[in-house]
Amino acid sequence: MKGYLAGREAVAARMLRALRDVPGVDVPHPPSHARPAWYALPLRYNPDQLAVLPVERFLEAVHAEGASEIDLPGSTRPLGDHQLSALPGPSCPATLTTRAPPPTASPPPDVCTAAR
């Protein structure tokens, strides 16, 4: 695991060095003692540094340069922030009529041993 995380750190460090002087892109500055896992590299678009270029045009240019994995800001966020998590009813009507059973005092039997 340590080697895997070290690889992520090395890639993130290389990307941060390459992007830190790019106009319109603000990179994260984690504290020196932090060990981020870098699931994704969050960047902040600063349109004031690019003559107020709309973010959609910026993304078109970035995609044209080959960076296809970059997302529109806000499209990747914690699952709890998505409407589906907050209000599942319209997308999952069964949640409006189905309720989970109340918790039991003992755990349910193991499916593998119960079938024997």
MISEZA-485249 format. One record per residue (C-alpha): x, y, z. Coordinates in nm, 4 decimals, m for minus. Layout:
BEGIN
       xx       yy       zz
        X        Y        Z
...
This chain:
BEGIN
       xx       yy       zz
   0.0000   0.0000   0.0000
   0.2831   0.2382   0.0860
   0.4341   0.1910  m0.2605
   0.0978   0.2515  m0.4255
   0.0413   0.5742  m0.2327
   0.4002   0.6844  m0.2993
   0.3334   0.6414  m0.6715
   0.0217   0.8582  m0.6469
   0.2151   1.1203  m0.4539
   0.4886   1.1270  m0.7199
   0.2376   1.1713  m1.0029
   0.0502   1.4427  m0.8122
   0.3754   1.6264  m0.7327
   0.4756   1.6188  m1.1005
   0.1340   1.7498  m1.2068
   0.1355   2.0232  m0.9414
   0.4795   2.1406  m1.0560
   0.3649   2.1466  m1.4189
   0.0406   2.3325  m1.3453
   0.1403   2.5798  m1.0745
   0.2358   2.8572  m1.3210
  m0.0469   2.8009  m1.5705
  m0.2670   3.1129  m1.5858
  m0.6233   3.0483  m1.4810
  m0.5431   2.7314  m1.2843
  m0.5008   2.7335  m0.9073
  m0.3481   2.4157  m0.7662
  m0.3921   2.2821  m0.4132
  m0.1203   2.3511  m0.1558
  m0.1483   2.0779   0.1069
   0.0549   2.1288   0.4245
   0.3985   1.9650   0.4170
   0.2983   1.7149   0.6881
  m0.0118   1.5980   0.4926
  m0.0134   1.2720   0.2971
  m0.3087   1.3102   0.0547
  m0.4192   0.9931  m0.1276
  m0.4882   1.1949  m0.4474
  m0.7918   1.0061  m0.5700
  m0.8352   1.3112  m0.7916
  m0.6307   1.6275  m0.8309
  m0.8622   1.9177  m0.7499
  m0.7870   2.2314  m0.9498
  m0.9642   2.5642  m0.9255
  m1.0397   2.7591  m1.2418
  m0.9720   3.1320  m1.2051
  m1.1405   3.3100  m1.5002
  m1.0068   3.6512  m1.3920
  m0.6603   3.5413  m1.5031
  m0.7915   3.4581  m1.8520
  m0.9944   3.7661  m1.9450
  m1.3056   3.6128  m1.7842
  m1.3058   3.3207  m2.0294
  m1.6197   3.1092  m1.9658
  m1.5376   2.7790  m1.7966
  m1.7001   2.5866  m2.0833
  m1.4560   2.7421  m2.3334
  m1.1669   2.6712  m2.0991
  m1.2706   2.3047  m2.0776
  m1.3011   2.2826  m2.4579
  m0.9432   2.4102  m2.4900
  m0.8128   2.1723  m2.2222
  m0.9894   1.8765  m2.3857
  m0.8469   1.9787  m2.7254
  m0.5001   1.9574  m2.5689
  m0.5708   1.5951  m2.4723
  m0.6693   1.6273  m2.1063
  m0.9896   1.4277  m2.1411
  m1.0205   1.3380  m1.7722
  m1.0871   1.6943  m1.6532
  m1.4419   1.7574  m1.5313
  m1.6675   2.0577  m1.5125
  m1.6401   2.2076  m1.1648
  m1.9008   2.0639  m0.9326
  m1.9617   1.7562  m1.1472
  m1.7509   1.5490  m0.9105
  m1.8447   1.5980  m0.5487
  m1.9385   1.3923  m0.2439
  m2.2253   1.1522  m0.3173
  m2.4327   1.3046  m0.0394
  m2.4343   1.6341  m0.2318
  m2.6045   1.4803  m0.5362
  m2.9804   1.5137  m0.5671
  m3.0197   1.1364  m0.5911
  m2.8815   1.0989  m0.2390
  m3.0780   1.3881  m0.0933
  m3.4118   1.3220  m0.2674
  m3.4125   0.9701  m0.4142
  m3.7924   0.9538  m0.4582
  m3.8189   1.0987  m0.8122
  m3.5396   0.8739  m0.9447
  m3.6190   0.5687  m0.7308
  m3.9937   0.5630  m0.6646
  m3.9647   0.2408  m0.4615
  m3.7909   0.4384  m0.1866
  m4.1141   0.6268  m0.1283
  m4.3090   0.3104  m0.0384
  m4.0402   0.0702   0.0828
  m3.8870   0.0969   0.4236
  m3.5952  m0.0959   0.5627
  m3.6850  m0.3491   0.8321
  m3.6188  m0.2368   1.1891
  m3.2797  m0.3404   1.3282
  m3.2685  m0.6714   1.5112
  m3.0942  m0.7450   1.8381
  m2.8863  m1.0200   1.6782
  m2.7248  m1.0215   1.3344
  m2.9041  m1.2132   1.0584
  m2.7857  m1.5715   0.9985
  m2.5015  m1.6203   0.7579
  m2.6516  m1.7059   0.4190
  m2.3933  m1.9769   0.3505
  m2.4480  m2.1607   0.6792
  m2.8260  m2.1163   0.6737
  m2.8508  m2.2931   0.3363
  m2.6767  m2.6108   0.4638
